[in-house]
Amino acid sequence: MESHDDLRQRKRKLRADLDPVQLEAAALALAERILPLPEYQQARQVAVYFAVNGEIGLNSVVDHALAEGKEIFLPNLDRAALRFSPYFHDQKMRFNKFRLPEPDVKDSEMLSPRELDLVLAPLVVFDAYRNRIGMGGGFYDRSFAFRKNPEHTSPVLIGVAHEIQKVDRIVPEEWDVQLDMIVTDQAIYR
């Protein structure tokens, strides 16, 4: 069986090789699957990410959410665990240590992971059993470790990806947090 690092490397290359037309079509197909979900419809505070390196885009979801009066948050990666910064169009941004854009806000404006209703989480590799492999930093697993306790059902964790990032089976590590659902440009896995 391939190691997590080998899977990550292989799927990152596949994703990075998608052209702009494929990326746009995938993002639109993803939005068509996410917007009708009850979990999305009921959420008021939604965490998203800015797509980089071939990640599936969430621009249509963000535009819809803001138009519906939902609050959008982006991850802030400057610590070992994530906090989430409020985002709106024309928001002043800054770059974190990974050269990823983050809203330029005060610490007091950020939410903890527990304060969110819904998280649309990026991933590199996934399986139909709702296991994910991320970029390898462990930020999402550390931040949402409290969800391993069955009493904690919020926020809803939805992984989003291109269908080409799917593998037959991932053997999760003990620290991995299983997602509630994975949505791709072609399918929904619950």
Secondary structure, 3 states (H helix, E strand, C coil): CCCHHHHHHHHHHHHHCCCHHHHHHHHHHHHHHHCCCHHHHHCCEEECCCCCCCCCCCHHHHHHHHHCCCEEEEEECCCCCCEEEEECCCCCEEECCCCCEEECCCHHHCECHHHCCEEEEECCEECCCCCEECCCCCHHHHHCHHHHCCCCCCCEEEEEECHHHECCCCCCCCCCCCCCEEEECCCEEC
